[in-house]
Amino acid sequence: MTNSLDFMVLVEQARELVRELSIEEYQHDDRWQLIDVREDHEWLKDRLPLAKHLSRGILERDIGKRFPDKSVALLLYSASGQRAILAALSLQRLGYRNVASLDGGYRAWCAHELPLVQD
């Protein structure tokens, strides 16, 4: 799927304001709560170990119920990282102070041949 130019510009603008964490950084720091912001059908196929699911469509509405402490370390991922960057920026605007996006997202995880969880 090819993304529109407008979408890519939006992602690049957000990228300047959001911390991106490498897979290696995540693996060496256990304080992060991993959140999958992909769509339900993506989550149901498979996911990263220890991930919790809050799709991009409901994230802003439900984040406060799942994570009321706005200082908690939240690491978001999506298929390639683009939706996670936008979601992280949104959470920052909601007052979450320790938010990051997993660089490369699910695809980078798979490229590293790391384990996935399936139901």
Secondary structure, 3 states (H helix, E strand, C coil): CCCCHHHHHHHHHHHCCCEEECHHHHHCCCCCEEEECCCHHHHHHCECCCCEECCCCCHHHHHHHHCCCCCCCEEEECCCCHHHHHHHHHHHHCCCCCEEEECCHHHHHHHCCCCCECC
